[in-house]
């Protein structure tokens, strides 16, 4: 109403300022600017005219008038930004020209406050000029003036040569300050890391003493004090004061601007206060507010606070997500990275949102520092949104600004993100290793940083980097007591994955793991299994570890995964067979647990697969369906070398089973023969094939050649030979003999494409853990074993007289087939073998394989 009544006056003033700019004296211009700011009237035209008129006669302004006109423009949200910045520069120049001695304490404090509001750069000469002038006259400043002065410095993070000012702050009569001055001074001291325990105790006492004032005080003061206590890490020490302020927020939600609410919950989260009611009330208020009230920083801070305390208020999170989607182009790179981090922490997986945000980050890479890059890549990896183009561009930007700009934990998390997302960038990975080894020294790293980096390099690069592995081994042995079980497991896994053994490291880790098994909970069993798997691949036995792990696993048998049981049982089987009664206390119950949980359900599916009255194709389809139903809930990918052989033998799928390289060891009570001559010949052929495909200049084989030290689907080779008679049930006299002396087959990526998928010998889509909260699917349709058997099945069915292809006519095939694989088959390939056996029940199968991990193993000492 007041503004409406004065509209005519405002319009008339604007007209006069435009037509007769020299008609107003400096004092009048300063008074008008101050008055309009105090009244909070939106008068952009008037502000612009006042600024223009003031700039024409700035030298005529008295010192107090200079500070007043600048404060008026800075305090008016409707003032044009160009008018604010032009006036700031001019006043700063005039202040430097006249010198601080020409200004009284109030004017200096006001100029500092206004310059802080307008974010005058910290390196501008205005700040040291103010600092020098105020330092020499610090006793002239009242407590309120000191509050305004230090707030200005703190806003732009200028703290050079300001020690006397901050010392003066600590001498203030804090209890007598008005709420606005109390909030300003507390925030400023927190912002520049000044003020000790005694200062914040005085602030806390003042907050409690003014309890009644918080019912009416400007809500910005409340939010600012919460922010200050949290930023200075003083909230826990002064809990009564912090709770007083939080209660004021809860009781006055309607009075708060959105920025105040987000500052408040940012403070709660930063101070580690997780009271559900505090966050729920803010979440409820978020739902009520208009989208126009939210700035990008409000959205990012609010999401960050909810994520930090894992407060998943779904409606509020959903609203903030949509607000972010609509306003993303107004975000800063920091806002975007914080928002992605928050969604990942809250397990909000919106692939379209992440892709849009990633595109925004790429557009603003020039703004990104190490933390923004780190948060963005971590978030994408954590929720399983794989965006290789984002990773590569982020890597290139990181290299351009220099890895020295990154903290070591940021580098290690970035490496972890690449490993989890499956993104390979050789130059970046090698640059990180070089940064650690040659510049920082591995001794500067924490165990978590070493283990993350080692795990990622081994996972993605898949090559044995001898100097790096040697440094990791020495570091881990020296500091094994500082490693948690996850770090120990990841380090050993990183060695095993590239076929490198450091006996000193492995035995050190085994002893430490055995000692920790006694007090370990079920959450540690996955990492214990990593250690066991590495020891087994290296063929290093540590009886104490086997026994301790067995007792630990049996204690939590109902809580641990099938894959952990499988790893332990494979590692312990040969040792238990050899020592007999020495393992009687733990091996029989462990074997029984694995049998009941995994083997018997699988055997119940596979044993009847080859026989029955139904047509072979129907039996094969039914076998796949039943196997998929069993494997899915168990969450495992393979049975390991020992139990893969045992399952093939006991199910009757294969008439002959042997493990190449372990013939003697797998014999005896396991009942497995030494490898026959055909398997040894097959192994040589597979080695030649692997060497050949590495030479080919295709993209896929280049990828293989870069990962030759690593066992994965790309480098596994299968070999098959057969001697069979193929005929038709309708024409049994028309039989044809087919023979194959031996041919190899490697990974078939074309089978993983939708167009190349085959309904014959269906693979299983298994799941595996890719992170603490993330389970990913593995496509196994291109595995070498399946490719080999598909080729054979197609050729046999095509040869059926009058058949014309797959299953067009009932077929009869008899004879034998031999299959060799350079690594033990996964559970999907066991399913493929079982379907093959269903389709061709008259064919005797012989299966042999090696443990690819053991075949690759080399000692670190010899490698170095």
C-alpha positions in Angstrom: 0.0 0.0 0.0 2.8 2.4 0.9 4.5 1.7 -2.4 1.3 2.2 -4.3 0.7 5.6 -2.6 4.3 6.6 -3.4 4.3 5.3 -7.0 3.7 8.8 -8.3 6.6 10.2 -6.3 8.9 7.4 -7.5 7.9 8.0 -11.1 8.5 11.8 -10.7 12.0 11.2 -9.2 12.9 8.9 -12.0 11.9 11.5 -14.6 13.9 14.3 -12.9 16.9 12.0 -12.6 16.7 11.2 -16.3 16.2 14.8 -17.4 18.1 16.8 -14.8 20.7 14.6 -13.3 22.6 17.4 -11.7 19.5 18.7 -9.8 20.0 16.4 -6.8 22.8 16.9 -4.4 25.0 14.0 -3.3 23.4 13.8 0.1 19.9 13.6 -1.5 21.0 10.8 -3.8 22.5 8.8 -1.0 19.4 9.3 1.2 17.1 8.2 -1.6 19.1 5.1 -2.2 19.2 4.2 1.5 15.4 4.8 1.9 14.3 2.7 -1.1 16.6 -0.2 0.1 15.1 0.0 3.6 11.6 0.0 2.2 12.5 -3.1 0.0 10.6 -1.6 -2.9 11.3 -3.2 -6.3 12.3 -0.1 -8.3 14.9 -1.2 -10.8 14.5 2.0 -12.9 15.0 4.3 -9.9 18.0 2.3 -8.8 19.6 2.6 -12.2 18.9 6.3 -12.4 20.3 6.8 -8.9 23.5 4.9 -9.8 23.9 6.9 -13.0 23.4 10.2 -11.3 25.8 9.3 -8.4 28.6 8.2 -10.7 28.5 11.6 -12.5 29.4 13.4 -9.2 31.0 10.8 -7.0 33.9 13.0 -6.1 31.4 15.4 -4.5 30.1 12.7 -2.1 31.2 12.8 1.5 32.7 9.6 2.8 29.5 8.6 4.7 27.4 9.3 1.6 29.7 7.1 -0.5 29.1 4.2 1.8 25.4 4.9 2.0 24.8 4.9 -1.8 26.8 1.7 -2.2 24.9 0.0 0.6 21.6 1.0 -0.9 22.3 -0.6 -4.2 23.9 -3.7 -2.7 20.9 -4.2 -0.4 18.2 -3.9 -3.1 17.6 -7.2 -5.0 15.8 -5.3 -7.7 18.8 -3.0 -8.5 20.3 -3.8 -11.9 23.4 -5.9 -11.7 25.4 -3.6 -14.0 24.4 -0.6 -11.8 25.6 -2.4 -8.7 28.9 -3.5 -10.2 29.7 -0.1 -11.8 29.0 1.7 -8.5 31.1 -0.8 -6.6 34.1 -0.3 -8.8 33.8 3.5 -8.7 33.4 3.6 -4.9 36.3 1.3 -4.4 38.4 3.5 -6.6 37.4 6.6 -4.7 38.0 4.8 -1.4 41.6 4.0 -2.5 42.1 7.5 -3.8 41.0 9.2 -0.6 42.6 6.6 1.7 40.9 5.0 4.7 41.8 7.9 7.0 39.2 10.0 5.3 36.4 7.6 6.4 35.0 7.0 9.8 34.6 3.6 11.3 30.9 3.3 10.3 31.6 4.2 6.6 34.5 1.7 6.4 32.4 -1.1 7.9 29.5 -0.3 5.5 31.7 -0.3 2.4 33.2 -3.6 3.5 29.7 -5.1 4.1 28.4 -3.9 0.7 31.5 -5.0 -1.1 31.0 -8.5 0.4 27.3 -8.5 -0.6 28.3 -7.7 -4.2 31.2 -10.3 -4.1 34.1 -8.0 -4.8 36.9 -10.4 -5.8 39.2 -11.3 -2.8 42.3 -10.1 -4.7 40.9 -6.6 -5.4 43.0 -3.8 -3.9 40.0 -2.6 -2.0 40.4 -5.3 0.7 44.0 -4.7 1.7 43.2 -1.0 1.8 40.3 -1.5 4.1 42.4 -4.0 6.2 45.2 -1.5 6.6 42.9 1.3 7.6 40.8 -0.7 10.0 43.8 -2.5 11.6 45.3 0.8 12.7 42.0 2.1 14.2 40.5 -1.2 15.4 39.5 0.3 18.7 37.2 2.9 17.0 34.8 0.2 15.7 31.7 -0.7 17.7 30.8 -4.3 18.0 28.2 -3.9 15.3 30.6 -2.3 13.0 33.2 -5.0 13.6 30.5 -7.6 12.7 29.8 -5.9 9.4 33.5 -5.5 8.7 34.5 -9.1 9.3 31.4 -10.3 7.5 32.5 -8.5 4.4 36.0 -10.0 4.5 34.6 -13.5 5.2 32.1 -13.4 2.4 34.9 -13.2 -0.2 37.3 -15.3 1.9 39.9 -12.5 2.3 41.8 -13.1 5.5 45.2 -11.7 4.7 46.5 -9.2 7.3 43.1 -9.3 9.2 44.3 -10.9 12.4 43.8 -7.8 14.5 40.2 -7.5 13.3 39.4 -11.1 14.2 41.1 -10.6 17.6 38.9 -7.6 18.1 35.9 -9.9 17.3 36.8 -12.2 20.1 36.9 -9.3 22.4 33.3 -8.3 21.6 30.5 -8.3 24.2 28.9 -11.2 22.3 26.0 -11.5 24.8 24.9 -7.9 24.1 24.9 -8.2 20.3 21.5 -8.0 18.5 20.5 -11.2 16.7 21.6 -9.9 13.3 25.0 -8.9 14.5 25.4 -12.2 16.5 24.6 -14.2 13.3 27.0 -12.1 11.1 29.9 -12.3 13.5 29.5 -16.0 14.1 29.2 -16.8 10.4 32.2 -14.7 9.6 34.4 -16.3 12.2 33.4 -19.8 11.0 33.9 -18.9 7.4 37.5 -17.9 7.8 38.2 -20.6 10.4 38.7 -18.1 13.2 37.3 -18.0 16.7 38.2 -20.6 19.3 36.1 -22.7 21.7 35.6 -19.8 24.1 34.3 -17.5 21.4 31.7 -20.0 20.2 30.8 -20.8 23.8 29.9 -17.1 24.2 27.9 -17.3 21.0 26.1 -20.4 22.3 25.3 -18.8 25.6 23.9 -15.8 23.8 21.7 -18.0 21.6 20.2 -19.8 24.6 19.8 -16.5 26.5 17.9 -15.0 23.6 15.6 -18.0 23.2 12.5 -15.8 23.2 13.9 -13.6 20.5 14.1 -16.4 18.0 10.3 -16.5 18.0 10.3 -13.1 16.2 13.8 -12.5 14.9 14.5 -12.4 11.2 14.7 -16.1 10.1 17.9 -15.4 8.2 19.6 -14.9 11.5 18.5 -18.3 12.7 19.6 -20.1 9.6 22.9 -18.2 9.5 23.7 -19.2 13.1 22.9 -22.9 12.4 25.2 -22.7 9.4 28.0 -21.1 11.5 27.9 -23.7 14.3 28.0 -26.5 11.7 30.8 -24.9 9.6 32.9 -24.3 12.7 32.3 -27.8 13.9 31.0 -26.4 17.2 27.4 -27.8 17.0 28.1 -31.0 19.0 30.0 -29.1 21.7 27.1 -26.6 22.1 24.2 -28.9 21.5 21.6 -26.9 23.6 22.2 -23.8 21.5 22.0 -25.8 18.3 18.8 -27.5 19.3 17.3 -24.1 20.4 17.9 -22.8 16.8 16.6 -26.0 15.2 13.4 -25.8 17.3 12.9 -22.3 16.1 13.1 -23.5 12.5 10.5 -26.2 13.1 8.2 -23.7 14.8 8.4 -21.1 12.1 8.7 -22.9 8.8 6.2 -20.6 7.1 8.4 -17.6 7.9 11.5 -19.0 6.3 12.6 -18.4 2.7 13.6 -21.6 0.8 17.3 -20.5 1.1 17.0 -20.3 4.9 15.4 -23.8 5.1 18.1 -25.3 2.9 20.8 -23.6 4.9 19.3 -25.0 8.1 19.2 -28.6 7.0 22.7 -28.2 5.4 23.7 -27.3 8.9 21.9 -30.2 10.5 23.6 -32.7 8.1 27.1 -31.1 8.4 26.9 -31.2 12.1 25.8 -34.9 12.0 22.4 -34.3 13.6 20.0 -36.8 12.1 16.8 -36.1 14.0 14.1 -37.4 11.6 11.6 -34.8 12.7 13.9 -31.9 11.7 14.4 -33.3 8.2 10.7 -34.4 7.8 9.4 -30.9 8.6 11.7 -29.3 6.0 10.8 -32.0 3.5 7.1 -31.3 4.1 7.7 -27.6 3.6 9.6 -28.3 0.3 6.4 -29.9 -1.0 4.4 -26.8 -0.2 6.7 -24.2 -1.8 6.4 -22.9 -5.4 9.1 -24.0 -7.9 9.9 -20.3 -8.5 11.2 -20.0 -4.9 14.0 -22.5 -5.5 17.4 -21.4 -6.7 19.8 -24.1 -8.1 22.0 -23.8 -4.9 18.9 -24.5 -2.8 18.1 -27.7 -4.8 21.7 -28.9 -4.6 22.1 -28.1 -0.8 18.8 -29.6 0.1 19.5 -32.9 -1.8 23.0 -33.0 -0.3 21.6 -32.7 3.2 19.0 -35.4 2.7 21.7 -37.7 1.1 24.3 -37.1 3.9 21.9 -38.4 6.6 20.3 -40.9 4.1 16.8 -39.3 4.8 14.9 -40.7 1.8 11.8 -38.5 1.9 10.6 -39.8 -1.5 8.0 -37.1 -2.4 10.5 -34.3 -1.6 13.4 -36.0 -3.4 11.2 -36.5 -6.5 10.1 -32.8 -6.5 13.7 -31.7 -6.1 14.7 -34.0 -8.9 12.1 -32.5 -11.3 13.1 -29.0 -10.2 16.7 -29.8 -11.0 15.7 -31.2 -14.4 13.9 -28.0 -15.3 16.6 -25.6 -14.1 19.8 -27.6 -14.8 21.1 -25.1 -17.3 21.1 -22.5 -14.5 23.3 -24.7 -12.2 27.0 -24.3 -11.6 29.2 -27.3 -12.3 29.5 -27.6 -8.5 25.7 -27.7 -8.1 25.4 -30.3 -10.8 28.1 -32.6 -9.3 26.6 -32.3 -5.8 23.2 -33.2 -7.1 24.5 -36.3 -8.9 26.4 -37.3 -5.8 23.2 -36.9 -3.7 21.1 -39.0 -6.1 23.7 -41.8 -6.1 23.9 -41.8 -2.3 20.1 -41.9 -2.1 20.1 -44.8 -4.7 18.0 -42.7 -7.1 18.7 -44.2 -10.5 17.2 -42.0 -13.2 19.3 -42.8 -16.3 17.8 -39.9 -18.4 18.5 -37.4 -15.6 22.1 -38.7 -15.2 22.7 -38.4 -19.0 21.3 -34.9 -19.1 23.4 -33.9 -16.1 26.5 -35.5 -17.5 26.1 -33.6 -20.8 25.8 -30.4 -18.7 29.0 -31.2 -16.8 30.8 -31.8 -20.1 29.7 -28.4 -21.3 31.0 -26.8 -18.1 34.2 -28.8 -17.7 36.2 -25.5 -17.6 34.5 -24.8 -14.2 35.2 -28.2 -12.8 37.8 -28.8 -10.2 38.9 -32.1 -8.8 36.0 -32.5 -6.4 33.4 -31.9 -9.1 35.0 -34.5 -11.4 35.3 -36.9 -8.5 31.7 -36.6 -7.4 30.3 -36.9 -10.9 32.2 -40.0 -11.9 31.6 -41.7 -8.5 27.9 -41.0 -8.8 27.6 -42.5 -12.3 29.5 -45.6 -11.2 27.6 -46.1 -8.0 24.2 -46.2 -9.7 25.4 -48.1 -12.7 24.8 -45.4 -15.4 27.7 -46.2 -17.7 28.7 -43.1 -19.7 32.1 -43.8 -21.2 32.2 -40.5 -23.1 31.8 -38.6 -19.8 34.6 -40.5 -18.2 37.0 -40.0 -21.1 36.3 -36.2 -21.3 36.6 -35.9 -17.5 39.9 -37.8 -17.6 41.3 -35.5 -20.3 40.3 -32.4 -18.3 41.9 -33.8 -15.2 45.1 -34.4 -17.1 44.9 -30.8 -18.6 44.6 -29.2 -15.1 47.2 -31.6 -13.7 46.8 -34.5 -11.3 48.7 -32.6 -8.7 45.5 -30.6 -8.2 43.8 -33.7 -7.0 43.9 -35.0 -3.4 44.9 -38.7 -3.3 41.6 -39.9 -2.1 40.0 -38.1 -5.1 42.3 -39.9 -7.5 41.6 -43.3 -5.9 37.8 -42.8 -6.0 38.1 -41.7 -9.6 40.0 -44.9 -10.4 37.4 -46.9 -8.4 34.6 -45.3 -10.5 36.3 -46.4 -13.7 36.7 -49.9 -12.4 33.1 -50.1 -11.3 31.7 -48.6 -14.5 34.0 -50.6 -16.7 35.6 -47.6 -18.5 39.1 -48.0 -19.8 41.5 -45.1 -20.4 45.1 -46.2 -20.5 46.8 -42.8 -20.5 44.8 -41.7 -17.5 45.4 -44.9 -15.5 49.1 -44.8 -16.3 49.3 -41.1 -15.4 47.7 -41.8 -12.0 50.2 -44.6 -11.3 53.1 -42.4 -12.3 51.8 -39.6 -10.1 51.7 -42.0 -7.1 55.0 -43.7 -7.7 57.2 -40.9 -9.0 55.8 -37.7 -7.5 53.9 -38.4 -4.3 55.3 -41.7 -3.2 53.0 -44.6 -2.2 53.8 -43.8 1.5 51.7 -40.7 1.2 48.6 -42.8 0.5 46.1 -44.4 3.0 45.4 -48.1 2.8 42.0 -47.4 1.2 43.6 -45.3 -1.5 46.1 -48.0 -2.3 43.5 -50.7 -2.4 41.0 -48.8 -4.5 43.7 -47.8 -7.1 45.1 -51.4 -7.2 41.7 -52.9 -7.6 40.7 -50.5 -10.4 44.0 -50.8 -12.4 43.8 -54.6 -12.3 40.1 -54.7 -13.1 40.3 -52.3 -16.1 43.8 -52.4 -17.5 44.3 -56.1 -16.7 48.1 -55.9 -17.1 50.8 -56.6 -14.5 52.5 -53.3 -13.8 55.5 -54.6 -12.0 56.8 -51.4 -10.3 53.3 -50.6 -9.1 52.6 -54.2 -7.8 56.0 -54.2 -6.1 55.2 -50.9 -4.3 51.7 -52.2 -3.3 53.1 -55.4 -1.9 55.8 -53.7 0.2 53.3 -51.1 1.4 50.7 -53.6 2.4 53.1 -55.9 4.2 54.5 -52.9 6.2 51.1 -51.6 7.1 48.8 -54.6 7.1 47.4 -53.8 10.5 46.0 -50.5 9.1 44.0 -52.3 6.4 40.4 -53.3 6.9 39.2 -56.6 5.4 37.8 -54.9 2.3 41.2 -53.4 1.6 43.1 -56.6 2.2 40.7 -58.5 -0.1 40.9 -55.9 -2.9 44.7 -55.9 -2.8 45.0 -59.7 -3.1 42.3 -59.7 -5.7 44.3 -57.1 -7.7 47.3 -59.4 -7.8 45.3 -62.6 -8.5 43.4 -60.9 -11.3 46.5 -60.3 -13.4 48.2 -63.6 -12.5 50.9 -62.3 -10.2 51.9 -63.8 -6.8 53.9 -62.2 -4.1 54.3 -65.0 -1.6 55.4 -62.6 1.2 52.3 -60.5 0.6 49.9 -63.4 0.3 51.1 -65.2 3.4 51.1 -61.9 5.4 47.5 -61.2 4.3 46.5 -64.8 5.0 47.9 -64.6 8.6 46.1 -61.3 9.2 42.9 -62.6 7.8 43.0 -65.7 9.8 43.4 -63.7 13.0 40.5 -61.4 12.1 38.2 -64.3 11.2 37.8 -65.0 14.9 36.0 -61.7 15.5 34.6 -61.1 12.0 30.9 -60.7 11.2 29.1 -61.9 8.1 29.8 -58.6 6.3 33.5 -59.5 6.2 33.0 -62.9 4.6 33.1 -61.6 1.0 36.5 -60.1 1.6 37.8 -63.2 3.3 36.6 -65.0 0.2 38.7 -62.7 -2.0 41.8 -63.6 0.0 41.0 -67.3 -0.2 40.4 -67.1 -3.9 43.8 -65.4 -4.5 45.6 -68.0 -2.3 43.9 -70.8 -4.2 44.7 -69.4 -7.6 48.4 -69.1 -6.5 48.3 -72.6 -5.0 49.5 -71.3 -1.7 48.1 -73.1 1.3 47.7 -71.5 4.7 46.0 -74.1 6.9 45.3 -71.7 9.7 43.4 -69.4 7.3 41.4 -72.3 5.9 40.3 -73.5 9.3 39.5 -70.0 10.6 37.5 -69.1 7.5 35.6 -72.4 7.7 34.6 -71.8 11.3 33.7 -68.2 10.5 31.6 -69.1 7.5 29.8 -72.0 9.3 28.9 -69.6 12.1 27.1 -67.3 9.6 26.2 -69.9 7.0 22.7 -68.6 6.7 23.9 -65.0 6.2 26.6 -65.3 3.6 26.3 -65.7 -0.1 26.6 -68.9 -2.1 29.6 -67.5 -3.9 31.6 -67.1 -0.7 30.8 -70.7 0.3 32.0 -71.8 -3.2 35.3 -70.0 -2.9 36.1 -71.4 0.5 35.1 -74.9 -0.4 37.3 -74.9 -3.5 40.2 -73.5 -1.6 39.8 -76.1 1.2 38.8 -79.2 -0.8 42.3 -80.4 -1.8 43.8 -79.6 1.5 41.0 -81.4 3.3 41.4 -84.5 1.1 45.1 -84.6 1.8 45.1 -84.1 5.6 42.0 -86.2 6.2 41.1 -86.3 9.9 43.0 -83.1 10.6 40.1 -81.3 8.9 37.4 -83.5 10.3 36.1 -80.7 12.7 35.3 -78.3 9.9 35.4 -79.8 6.4 32.4 -82.2 6.6 30.0 -79.6 7.8 31.3 -77.1 5.3 31.0 -79.6 2.4 27.5 -80.5 3.6 26.5 -76.8 3.7 27.6 -76.3 0.2 26.0 -79.5 -1.0 22.7 -78.7 0.6 22.6 -75.1 -0.6 24.1 -75.3 -4.1 25.1 -78.8 -5.4 22.0 -80.8 -4.6 19.6 -78.2 -6.2 21.8 -78.1 -9.3 22.0 -81.9 -9.5 18.3 -82.1 -9.1 18.0 -80.2 -12.4 20.9 -81.7 -14.3 20.7 -85.4 -13.5 17.5 -86.1 -15.3 18.4 -83.8 -18.2 19.6 -86.5 -20.7 16.7 -88.9 -20.3 12.9 -88.9 -20.4 10.1 -89.5 -22.8 9.8 -85.9 -24.1 11.5 -84.7 -27.3 15.1 -83.5 -26.9 14.4 -79.9 -27.7 11.6 -79.8 -25.0 13.9 -81.4 -22.4 16.6 -78.8 -23.3 14.2 -75.9 -22.8 12.9 -77.3 -19.6 16.4 -77.8 -18.3 17.2 -74.1 -19.0 14.0 -73.0 -17.2 14.6 -75.1 -14.1 18.3 -74.2 -14.0 17.6 -70.5 -14.3 15.1 -70.8 -11.4 17.8 -72.4 -9.2 20.7 -70.2 -10.1 18.9 -66.8 -9.9 18.3 -66.7 -6.1 21.7 -68.2 -5.3 23.6 -65.2 -6.8 26.7 -66.9 -8.0 28.6 -67.1 -11.4 30.6 -70.3 -11.2 31.4 -73.3 -9.0 35.2 -73.0 -9.1 37.6 -75.5 -10.5 37.0 -78.3 -8.0 33.2 -78.2 -7.8 32.7 -77.6 -11.5 34.5 -80.9 -12.2 32.5 -82.6 -9.5 29.1 -81.3 -10.8 29.9 -82.4 -14.4 30.9 -85.9 -13.1 28.1 -86.4 -10.6 25.3 -85.1 -12.9 26.3 -87.6 -15.6 26.5 -84.8 -18.2 30.0 -85.8 -19.0 31.4 -89.4 -19.2 34.9 -88.1 -18.7 36.0 -85.0 -16.7 39.5 -83.9 -16.0 41.3 -80.8 -15.0 44.5 -80.0 -16.9 47.4 -79.1 -14.8 45.8 -80.4 -11.6 45.5 -84.1 -12.7 47.5 -85.5 -9.8 46.2 -83.2 -7.2 42.6 -83.7 -8.4 42.9 -87.4 -8.3 42.7 -89.7 -5.3 39.5 -89.2 -3.4 38.1 -86.8 -5.9 38.0 -89.6 -8.5 39.3 -87.5 -11.4 41.9 -88.9 -13.8 45.0 -87.2 -15.0 44.5 -85.2 -18.2 44.3 -87.4 -21.3 46.5 -86.8 -24.4 43.7 -85.1 -26.3 43.3 -82.4 -23.6 47.1 -81.6 -23.6 46.9 -81.3 -27.4 43.8 -79.1 -27.1 45.6 -76.8 -24.6 48.5 -76.3 -27.1 46.0 -75.4 -29.9 44.2 -72.9 -27.6 47.5 -71.3 -26.7 48.3 -70.9 -30.4 44.9 -69.5 -31.1 45.2 -67.0 -28.4 48.5 -65.8 -29.7 47.0 -65.6 -33.2 44.0 -63.4 -32.4 46.2 -61.0 -30.4 48.0 -60.2 -33.7 44.8 -59.3 -35.6 44.2 -55.6 -36.0 40.6 -55.6 -34.9 39.3 -53.4 -32.1 38.2 -56.4 -30.0 41.6 -58.2 -30.3 43.4 -55.0 -29.4 41.3 -54.8 -26.3 42.3 -58.4 -25.6 46.0 -57.7 -26.2 45.9 -55.0 -23.6 44.5 -57.4 -21.0 46.6 -60.5 -21.5 47.4 -60.9 -17.8 43.7 -61.1 -16.9 41.2 -63.9 -17.0 38.0 -62.7 -18.7 35.6 -63.8 -21.4 37.5 -62.1 -24.1 40.6 -64.2 -23.7 39.1 -67.7 -22.9 39.5 -70.1 -25.8 37.5 -73.4 -26.3 38.5 -76.4 -28.4 36.2 -79.1 -29.6 36.6 -82.3 -31.5 34.1 -85.0 -32.3 33.4 -88.3 -34.2 29.7 -88.9 -34.7 27.0 -90.5 -36.8 24.1 -88.3 -37.8 20.8 -89.6 -38.9 17.1 -89.1 -38.9 14.5 -91.0 -36.9 12.4 -91.1 -40.0 15.2 -92.6 -42.1 17.6 -94.5 -39.8 19.3 -96.1 -42.7 20.5 -92.8 -44.0 23.3 -92.1 -41.6 26.3 -89.8 -42.2 29.6 -89.8 -40.3 30.9 -86.5 -39.2 34.4 -86.0 -37.7 36.3 -83.0 -36.5 39.9 -83.6 -35.4 39.9 -80.4 -33.4 39.1 -76.7 -33.8 39.2 -73.7 -31.6 36.6 -71.1 -30.8 37.1 -67.8 -28.9 34.7 -65.2 -27.6 31.8 -64.4 -29.9 30.7 -60.7 -29.4 28.3 -61.1 -32.3 26.3 -63.5 -30.2 25.8 -60.8 -27.6 24.1 -58.5 -30.1 20.4 -58.7 -30.4 20.5 -59.6 -34.1 23.0 -62.5 -33.3 21.1 -64.1 -30.5 20.2 -67.7 -30.9 17.4 -69.6 -29.1 19.5 -72.8 -29.2 21.6 -73.5 -26.2 20.3 -70.5 -24.2 22.7 -68.8 -21.8 21.9 -67.7 -18.3 22.0 -64.0 -17.4 23.8 -64.1 -14.1 24.1 -61.2 -11.6 27.1 -60.0 -9.7 27.9 -57.3 -7.2 29.4 -54.2 -8.7 29.3 -52.2 -5.5 27.9 -52.1 -2.0 24.4 -51.4 -3.2 24.6 -52.3 -6.9 24.0 -55.6 -8.6 24.7 -55.8 -12.3 23.9 -58.4 -15.0 26.4 -60.3 -17.0 25.6 -61.3 -20.6 27.3 -64.7 -21.1 25.8 -65.5 -24.6 29.2 -64.9 -26.3 31.3 -67.3 -24.2 33.7 -69.5 -26.1 32.1 -72.7 -24.9 28.7 -71.7 -26.1 30.1 -70.5 -29.4 31.9 -73.8 -30.0 28.9 -76.0 -29.1 26.5 -73.8 -31.1 28.6 -74.3 -34.2 28.7 -78.1 -33.6 25.0 -78.3 -33.0 24.2 -76.3 -36.1 26.4 -78.4 -38.3 25.0 -81.7 -36.9 21.3 -80.6 -37.3 22.0 -79.3 -40.8 23.4 -82.7 -41.7 20.2 -84.6 -40.6 18.8 -86.2 -43.9 15.8 -84.2 -45.0 16.0 -82.0 -41.9 16.8 -78.7 -43.5 18.3 -77.2 -40.4 17.6 -76.9 -36.6 15.1 -79.5 -35.4 13.1 -79.5 -38.6 13.1 -83.3 -38.4 13.7 -85.6 -35.4 17.4 -86.4 -35.3 19.6 -89.2 -34.0 23.2 -88.5 -33.3 25.6 -91.0 -31.7 29.3 -90.9 -31.0 31.6 -88.8 -28.9 32.6 -85.1 -28.4 35.5 -83.7 -26.6 35.5 -80.1 -25.2 38.4 -78.3 -23.7 38.3 -74.8 -22.2 41.3 -72.7 -21.0 39.3 -71.7 -17.8 36.7 -73.6 -15.8 33.2 -73.1 -17.3 30.8 -70.7 -15.6 27.4 -71.8 -14.5 25.8 -70.5 -17.7 28.1 -72.6 -19.8 27.3 -75.6 -17.5 23.7 -74.9 -18.5 24.8 -74.8 -22.2 26.5 -78.2 -21.9 23.4 -79.6 -20.2 21.2 -78.4 -23.0 23.6 -79.9 -25.6 23.4 -83.2 -23.7 19.6 -83.0 -23.9 19.6 -82.4 -27.6 22.1 -85.2 -28.3 21.7 -87.9 -25.6 23.4 -90.4 -27.8 26.7 -88.5 -27.8 29.3 -89.2 -25.0 30.8 -86.0 -23.7 34.3 -85.6 -22.4 35.1 -82.3 -20.8 38.5 -80.9 -19.7 39.5 -77.5 -18.5 42.3 -75.6 -16.8 42.2 -73.1 -14.0 43.0 -70.0 -16.0 44.1 -68.1 -12.9 46.7 -70.7 -11.9 47.9 -71.0 -15.5 48.7 -67.3 -15.6 50.4 -67.1 -12.2 53.9 -65.7 -12.1 55.9 -64.6 -9.1 56.3 -60.9 -8.5 60.0 -61.3 -8.0 60.5 -62.9 -11.4 58.2 -60.4 -13.1 60.2 -57.5 -11.5 
